């Protein structure tokens, strides 16, 4: 399916080549880690330029974030949160929280997660 990030054989590759030669952020590998560690999260189907920029910015902000090991540990930490993984019964009239990688890549959300705002 053209433009959807899913090709005819069902490959779920959501990321095209990096937009610049200086972009060393391994987008697809981080997306793969997200899917691996957070299987209840919403699967990435399209990795838009805005989403790419948010992840690239988080990657570049701190040297420790410039490793796949950091992202794997981060996603493991997120997986322990009942709220972030939708295991908490929502308030009446509300849907359970649906975790998305682009939500985690927003600066304010990543900081709240790191600061423990969603721990059980």
C-alpha positions, 0 to 999 in steps of 0.5 A: 500500500503506497504511502502507508508504511506497509508494502504489498508483502505486509512489511511494516517498515514505517521509516524512509531513508533519513532526511539528511546525511547528518541524521544518525538517529536510528528511527526504524530500530527505535520503532522496532524496540517500541513495538517489541517492548510495548506490544499493547501500544499503538503500532506505528504505521506512518512516520511523518516528518514531524514525528521524525523531528520529535524523535531526532530531537529527543535522541540529540538532547542528551548523549545517553539517549544516543543509544539503542540500549537507552531506548530499550531500557526506557521502553521497559520502564514504560511497560511497567506503568499500568496507566501508560499500558492501558491496564488501569480502569479508566474513569467513567465515560473515558477510554483507556490511555492508548500509548503512541511512540509520538506521544512519548517523543514529545518533550513534556511527555518524555520528561513526565515519564522519566520523572516518574509521573506514571509509576504505579 
